[in-house]
Amino acid sequence: MLLTIFNVFYILIAVAMVALILLQRGAGADAGSGFGSGASATVFGARGSANFLSRATAVLAGLFFLLSLGMGMYLGRGGIAKPQNDLGIMSGVEVPAAPATTAPAAASPASDVPQAPVAAPAAGTETPAVPQPATPAVATKADDKTEAKADESKKN
């Protein structure tokens, strides 16, 4: 209930801040007011709306900040009860049993570095041979020209 009230005020303050910020004039609007833009005919008086809108925006920003901190502290200390066993969709999934581990081989006492476990290959499987680099089967035109020059030099 309290969280709902906080959320409603939070949204109202945020919307009011957006409206007040959009109502404010930009920095370049002051230069145009000297050429007859009607600064004395504003709703907020001859001094303009700068003081009222700036103060209202500052107050709303402060409230927004304090409400954010309050909601964070309220929710951080357990404001909403969270069921620990509720896993949602994952509640029906069974956890697979852990595989049985074999005792590790005795490590040599001279080494402080742990040894990597050696996996024995499954029965009936062979380890694949390491592929050898391919040799070119077709001679290129450059090779033919080189051979022709070599034959000519042998004749001379």
N, C-alpha and C positions, 0 to 999 in steps of 0.2 A: 504494500500500500504506500509506504513512504517513498519507495523507489519510483513508483508511478507518478507521485506528486513532483518529485525532483525532476523526472524526465519531462513533464509538462512545462514546468518553469524553465527548464533548460532550453526547450524548443522555442518558447515564447521570447526569452531573452535573446536567443540567437537571431530570430526573425526581426525583432526590434532593432538589434544592432545593425543588421544588414540595411534595414530601411533608413536608419539615421545616417549611416555612412554614405548611402546613395543620395541623401538629401543635401549633404554638405557640398560646398563649392570647392572646386579644385584650386590650386595655387595660381593658375592663370586667370581666374575669374576676377580677381581684384583689379587687374589692369584694365579690364573692360568696363568696370563700374565708373571710372572717371569720365567716360565718354557717353554717359546718359543711359546706362542700363537699368536705372531705376532702383538703386540701392535704398533710397529713402522710402520706397513704397512697399517694403517687405512686410510680412506678417509680424516679424520679431522686432521691428523698430528700425530707426535710422542706422544704428550700429551694425545691423545685419544679424544673421543667425549664427555667426561664428561662436559666440560665447555659449548660447543655449545648446546648440547641437554638439559642440565639443565636450561640454560638461556632461550632457546626457549620454554621449557615447562612452566617455570615461567611466561613468557610474555603471552603465550596463556591462562594460568590459570587466570591471572589478567584480560585479555579481557573477558574471559568467565564469571567471577564474575561480572565485570562491566556491561556486556550485560544483565546478569540475573537481576541485580538491575534495570537497565533502563527499561527492559521489564515489570518488576513487577510494577514499578511506573507508566509507561504508561498505563498499563491495569487497575491499581488500581484507577486511577482518571477518568476513563470512556473513554478510548481510542476507545473502540468498543461500538457502540450504542446498548443497550439492550432493546428490547420492553418489557414494563411492563405487557402488557395484553396478551402476547403470552404464553399460557399454553401448547402448543403442543397437545398431545393426550387428555389431560384433559380439553381442551377448550369446548368440547361438553357435559361435565357432568354437570348436574344441581345440585345445592346445595339443600339438603332437608331443608324444613322449620323447624325452631326450635319448639319443642313441647311447648304447652301452660303450663305455670307453675301456680300452685295454690299458694295462699297466705300462707306463713308459719304460723304455730300456734304461738300464743303469747308466748314468752319465759318468764320464771319466772324471776322477777327482782332481786331475791336474788342470782342468779347464773351468773357468767361471761362466763361460758363454753357453747358454742353453743350445742344445742341438735341435734341428728341425726334424719333425717326425718323417720317417721314410715310409711311404705308402707302397705296399706290395702290389704288383700288377695282378689283375684278376686272372683266374685260370683260363687258359684257352685264348688269350689275347696276345697279339704280337706287337712289339713296338714298331712304329713305322720307320722306314729308312729315311735318312736325311737326303733330301733331293740334291742332285748334283747340278751345277750350273750348265745351262744349255750351250752347245757350240753352234756357230753359224753353219748352216747346211748349204746355203746358196752364196756363190761368189758374187761380189758386186762388180760394177763396171770399172771402178778404180783398180780393183785387184787384177782384172784382165789387162788393163793398160800397163800396169807395173810388170806383169809377167811378160808382155810383149816387148817391153824395153829391155828386160833382163835377157830375153832370148836374142835380141839384136846385138846386145853388148857381148854375148858369148860368141856370136859369129865373127865378130871383128877381132 
